[in-house]
Amino acid sequence: MSEEIERNGHDKRQRTPHETARPVMLAAVLSPYDQSLRGTARRDSDAKLEEAVGLARAIDLDVRVAQTVPLRQVTPATLIGKGVVERVKAAVEEQGIGLIVVDDRLTPVQQRNLEKAWNSKVIDRTGLILEIFGARAQTHEGRLQVELAALDYQRGRLVRSWTHLERQRGGFGFLGGPGESQIEIDRRLIGERIVRIKRDLEGVKRTRAVNRAGRKKARLPTVALVGYTNAGKSTLFNRLSGADVMAKNLLFATLDPTMRSIKLPSGRDCVLSDTVGFVSDLPTHLVAAFRATLEEVIEADLIVHVRDIAHPDSERQRADVEEVLMALGAIEEGGGTPMIEALNKTDALAPEQLAILQARAATGRERATQFPVSALTGESVDALLEAVEAHLNREAAAREISVPLSDGATLAWLYRHGDVRSRHDEGETARLTVALDAAAAAQFERRVATR
C-alpha cells in the first residue's frame, strides 16, 4: 500500500446555505489502481485519489486516511486482496473510522463482504456521488432526478434500508445517521416509485421542450457551459451573466441547472445555461436520470467546454467530459453541436506556462477553438464572448438591408436577431450589412412582406 495520508482535524470550510449541520463522520478513502500502470498513468492514480478525497469532503466527511491501493488482480469476493483488507482493518480500528469509501465500483457481494471484514459502513464511487447529489439538489426537478438514479442503484443491491430524500439532512442514507425514518427495501415499492418519478420527469421534459421552442421562435440562440466538476463553470457563468450562482472551490457545488439571458458584443441576446459538472466514471444510470436536464446541452446552438487548464489531469478530464457528451449524442465524429473550449484558471499558471498556452491557442491547430481565460479575474473573457458570437454567426449569410430611420421597430429587430456588421445612415435611410441565419432571414422576409 502506498501514499498513505493521515488527515487530522475536521474540515473547516464554510457551509453552504442549503446544507444543514450533521454529525461529522470519520472516513477512510481507498483508491484501487492497476499496478501494471507506469509513468503518466501512475500519476493519474494519485490525481484520482485526490479527487476521491475531494468528493468525500464535499459532504463533510472527515477523511483521516487516504490510500492508493495497487491491484495485481481483482479478488472476486472483495475486489482488493486479503492482505490489504487486513491492513485497512487495523487502520480502521486504530482511528475509529466508521465509513470506508472505495473509489471503484463494488458488486453487492463485495460491498457486503468488506463491511463484514471491517465492521464499518462501505460505499463505492457510485454511492458517494449519489450521496453528494442528494445533498446538493435543491429544486423539485433535481430531487426527482437524483432519487431516480439512487433507486435504480439500490434496486440491484437490495441494501438493508431505504430512506426518502426529503428528510432533515440531504443525501440518500448510504452513510446512515440519526433522525432518519427507515422502511424495509422492497422491489415492488421501488419499482412503483421509479414509474411515478419517470412520469413526473416526462412532464419536466415536455416543459423544457416548450421553453426551447419559445426561444427558437424568438430566435434566441442557446450556449451551454459544460465541464468537469470544479472547472469553474459557475464562476464563468456568473462573470458572463451577472448571476449569483453558488461558485466555490468544491466538487459538485452546482447541481441544478440555471439559465440566464446575456448580451453578446453586438448587443444581440443569447441564452446561457449552466448544468451539473461531469466527473470520471460518472454512473450511467445517473446520466440517464439527468437526461431531461442535459437535453439543454444536446439542443444548444453552441457548447462551451470549460476546462481547468491548471489541473495536472486536465487532458484526462477533457476526455471524460467528451465521453459523456458523446454518450448523450451532443457531439459526434464529424458532426453534432459545435464546441469551443474555455481554458479556465489561467490565473493559476506560472507566467511561462501562460505564455506557452497563449501562443499555442493563437497559432496552433486549436487556434479557433481554444481560448485561455480566467473567470476569476475576468482576463480574456471578452475575447471568449466575441468567439461565442462568431461561432453562432458562422452559418449566417450577410446581406445589405435598407430601413427607413423612422422604422425603429425593424431596426431593433435586426439588432436583436442578426449580427449587424456595419451601418451607414443616408438622409432618412439606414443602410446596414446584417448576417442572418436561414430561419431569421425567412422571418425577416415575412416581416417585410406584411409591412
Secondary structure as UniProt FT lines:
FT   STRAND          2..6
FT   TURN            17..18
FT   STRAND          25..34
FT   TURN            35..36
FT   HELIX           40..57
FT   TURN            58..60
FT   STRAND          61..71
FT   TURN            76..78
FT   HELIX           82..95
FT   STRAND          99..102
FT   HELIX           108..118
FT   STRAND          121..124
FT   HELIX           125..136
FT   HELIX           140..155
FT   TURN            156..157
FT   STRAND          161..163
FT   TURN            178..179
FT   STRAND          182..184
FT   HELIX           187..217
FT   TURN            218..219
FT   STRAND          222..228
FT   TURN            229..230
FT   HELIX           233..241
FT   TURN            251..252
FT   STRAND          258..263
FT   TURN            265..266
FT   STRAND          269..274
FT   TURN            280..281
FT   HELIX           284..289
FT   HELIX           291..298
FT   STRAND          302..308
FT   TURN            309..310
FT   TURN            312..313
FT   HELIX           314..328
FT   STRAND          331..332
FT   TURN            333..334
FT   STRAND          335..336
FT   STRAND          339..344
FT   HELIX           346..348
FT   HELIX           351..363
FT   TURN            365..369
FT   STRAND          370..372
FT   TURN            375..377
FT   TURN            379..380
FT   HELIX           381..392
FT   TURN            393..395
FT   STRAND          397..404
FT   TURN            405..406
FT   HELIX           408..417
FT   STRAND          419..426
FT   TURN            427..428
FT   STRAND          429..436
FT   HELIX           438..449
//
